Structure formats: structure tokens, C-alpha cells
């Protein structure tokens, strides 16, 4: 599949319908742009809700706010690495 999108003066694009359908995303969805060698990969971002139950049965209790802060820090650092 090859589709195009025009970049606005603010550097924004609208994801074409075909791409949104392929990624199964709708209004409010978050996408991640990740550099892989000489390509940029677009994928849907995982939300914390998707990880619900992931640590079920683990002995340590989780502080949701602390987990969210760590996730934001990790993603921020990852985005900084991609920008370089």
C-alpha cells in the first residue's frame, strides 16, 4: 500500500483513512513514530489499560502514579534518542 499525506505549515499531517483502518485507530488514539535504520515506522501506542493484569500475582504492590511517571520518563528518553 502506498498513500500520501500533505504536511501543513504547522508540520502536521492527517493520517489517511487507509492507514487508520490498517492500524485500527480512531479519534483520540495515540501513534508512535519510531526510527528504524533509514525508515520511520508508525504504530499504535500501548496504553496503561492494555497492561492491566500484567503483574497479577506479583508480591509487590504497584503505585499507579509512580508507574505512570516512570512510563512517561521512559518514553520521553526514548523520543529524545530518536530525535538525535
Contact map, one row per residue, 1 for C-alpha under 8 A:
111000000000000000000000000000000000000000000000000000000000000000000000000000000000
111100000000000000000000000000000000000000000000000000000000000000000000000000000000
111110000000000101000000000000000000000000000000000000000000000000000000000000000000
011111000000000100000000000000000000000000000000000000000000000000000000000000000000
001111100000111100000000000000000000000000000000000000000000000000000000000000000000
000111110000110000000000000000000000000000000000000000000000000000000000000000000000
000011111111100000000000000000000000000000000000000000000000000000000000000000000000
000001111111100000000000000000000000000000000000000000000000000000000000000000000000
000000111111000000000000000000000000000000000000000000000000000000000000000000000000
000000111111000000000000000000000000000000000000000000000000000000000000000000000000
000000111111100000000000000000000000000000000000000000000000000000000000000000000000
000000111111110000000000000000000000000000000000000000000000000000000000000000000000
000011110011111000000000000000000000000000000000000000000000000000000000000000000000
000011000001111100000000000000000000000000000000000000000000000000000000000000000000
000010000000111110110000000000000000000000000000000000000000000000000000000000000000
001110000000011111110000000000000000000000000000000000000000000000000000000000000000
000000000000001111111000000000000000000000000000000000000000000000000000000000000000
001000000000000111111100000000000000000000000000000000000000000000000000000000000000
000000000000001111111110000000000000000000000000000000000000000000000000000000000000
000000000000001111111111110000000000000000000000000000000000000000000000000000000000
000000000000000011111111100000000000000000000000000000000000000000000000000000000000
000000000000000001111111100000000000000000000000000000000000000000000000000000000000
000000000000000000111111100000000000000000110000000000000000000000000000000000000000
000000000000000000011111110000000000000000000000000000000000000000000000000000000000
000000000000000000011111111010000000000000010000000000000000000000000000000000000000
000000000000000000010001111110000000000000000000000000000000000000000000000000000000
000000000000000000000000111110000000000000000000000000000000000000000000000000000000
000000000000000000000000011111000000000000000000000000000000000000000000000000000000
000000000000000000000000111111100000000000011000000000000000000000000000000000000000
000000000000000000000000000111110000000000011000000000000000000000000000000000000000
000000000000000000000000000011111000000001111000000000000000000000000000000000000000
000000000000000000000000000001111100000011111000000000000000000000000000000000000000
000000000000000000000000000000111110000111100000000000000000000000000000000000000000
000000000000000000000000000000011111000111000000000000000000000000000000000000000100
000000000000000000000000000000001111111110000000000000000000000000000000000000000100
000000000000000000000000000000000111111110000000000000000000000000000000000000000000
000000000000000000000000000000000011111000000000000000000000000000000000000000000000
000000000000000000000000000000000011111100000000000000000000000000000000000000000000
000000000000000000000000000000000011111110000000000000000000000000000000000000000000
000000000000000000000000000000001111011111000000000000000000000000000000000000000000
000000000000000000000000000000011111001111100000000000000000000000000000000000000000
000000000000000000000000000000111100000111110000000000000000000000000000000000000000
000000000000000000000010000000111000000011111000000000000000000000000000000000000000
000000000000000000000010100011110000000001111100000000000000000000000000000000000000
000000000000000000000000000011110000000000111110000000000000000000000000000000000000
000000000000000000000000000000000000000000011111010000000000000000000000000000000000
000000000000000000000000000000000000000000001111111000000000000000000000000000000000
000000000000000000000000000000000000000000000111111100000000000000010000000000000000
000000000000000000000000000000000000000000000011111100000000000000000000000000000000
000000000000000000000000000000000000000000000111111100000000000000000000000000000000
000000000000000000000000000000000000000000000011111111000000000000000000000000000000
000000000000000000000000000000000000000000000001111111100000000000000000000000000000
000000000000000000000000000000000000000000000000001111110000000000000000000000000000
000000000000000000000000000000000000000000000000001111110000000000000000000000000000
000000000000000000000000000000000000000000000000000111111100000000000000000000000000
000000000000000000000000000000000000000000000000000011111100000000000000000000000000
000000000000000000000000000000000000000000000000000000111110000000000000000000000000
000000000000000000000000000000000000000000000000000000111111100000000000000000000000
000000000000000000000000000000000000000000000000000000001111100000000000000000000000
000000000000000000000000000000000000000000000000000000000111110000000000000000000000
000000000000000000000000000000000000000000000000000000000111111000000000000000000000
000000000000000000000000000000000000000000000000000000000001111100100000000000000000
000000000000000000000000000000000000000000000000000000000000111111100000000000000000
000000000000000000000000000000000000000000000000000000000000011111110000000000000000
000000000000000000000000000000000000000000000000000000000000001111111000000000000000
000000000000000000000000000000000000000000000000000000000000001111111100000000000000
000000000000000000000000000000000000000000000000000000000000011111111110000000000000
000000000000000000000000000000000000000000000001000000000000000111111111000000000000
000000000000000000000000000000000000000000000000000000000000000011111111100000000000
000000000000000000000000000000000000000000000000000000000000000001111111110000000000
000000000000000000000000000000000000000000000000000000000000000000111111111000000000
000000000000000000000000000000000000000000000000000000000000000000011111111100000000
000000000000000000000000000000000000000000000000000000000000000000001111111110000000
000000000000000000000000000000000000000000000000000000000000000000000111111111000000
000000000000000000000000000000000000000000000000000000000000000000000011111111100000
000000000000000000000000000000000000000000000000000000000000000000000001111111110000
000000000000000000000000000000000000000000000000000000000000000000000000111111111000
000000000000000000000000000000000000000000000000000000000000000000000000011111111100
000000000000000000000000000000000000000000000000000000000000000000000000001111111110
000000000000000000000000000000000000000000000000000000000000000000000000000111111111
000000000000000000000000000000000000000000000000000000000000000000000000000011111111
000000000000000000000000000000000110000000000000000000000000000000000000000001111111
000000000000000000000000000000000000000000000000000000000000000000000000000000111111
000000000000000000000000000000000000000000000000000000000000000000000000000000011111
